[in-house]
Amino acid sequence: MSQLQILSSQTINPRLYPSHPLSTTKGNGSSSISLTQNIFTKKKKLSVNCRHPEYNEQQSYGAAPNNSSFAQQSPTPISVGALPPRVYVGHSIYKGKAALQVEPRAPEFVSLDSGAFKLSKEGFVLLQFAPAVGVRQYDWSRKQVFSLSVTEIGTLVGLGARESCEFFHDPFKGKSEEGKVRKVLKVEPLPDGSGHFFNLSVQNKLINLDESIYIPITKAEYTVLVSAFNFILPYILGWHAYANSIRADDPSRSNNANPRYGGDYEWNR
């Protein structure tokens, strides 16, 4: 069972997101991606090791998630007058043993002295796993989170029906607590080929925690996730902000105007 939730809250910078599709309450579109099952039964295993301590993967406790897709960004000091309402989205999948909520998180930008903006941090997709405590009841106070980087999202998008992958995160990489928290997300095909298992294992020596939460994802549910990932990737990269900043009548839009950005293009030589 899947559920799409949309909430409206506060501001987003229109100079960065003047036509961001997540800043409006227009009707939802839909797209589909067909998956063809491999006739071979041999499993291929991909392994991706990713260490991003900057991602929000600290253990959090409290009530059910409030779809705060962009809520944890640092407030911008830039005042641009009246701003449109901010929109939050989250896609949920509920099963007998656990629930999975998927939320996009926006990239971050910093302002330059020239008045332009520069990408300071790519966005990501936050996965939140909550164990079941009863029929259609889930303990969100025990949720475990895993942040998918752009590369990891690409791995899931390209994953075949009979392929598997594994991601490893150490949220405290490079800090004094390095190695005390270990997170492993495994995505493996179901034995009957009807979808994939998502299994998140968390070992946290700081609070003496060793927990594993798994949830089966059907082909249809995985297709929805892949479609959403394909749609959101350019926005997580921040490329939409660049595209929205381009004006045909702006003679300074070319990077050639600023040698800091390596304007000596190959085709200009």
Secondary structure, DSSP 8 states (H G I E B T S, - for coil): -EEEEEEEES---TTT-TT-GGGS--------------S----EEEEEE---TTS--S---SSS----TTTTS-------SS---EEEEEEEEE-SSEEEEEEEE--EEEE-TTS-EEEEE--EEEEEEEEEEETTEE-GGG-EEEEE-HHHHHHHHT--TTEEEEEEE-TTTTSTTTTSEEEEEEEEE-TTSSEEEEEEEEEETTTTEEEEEEEEEEHHHHHHHHHHHHHHHHHHHTHHHHHHH--TT-TT-SGGG-GGG----GGG-
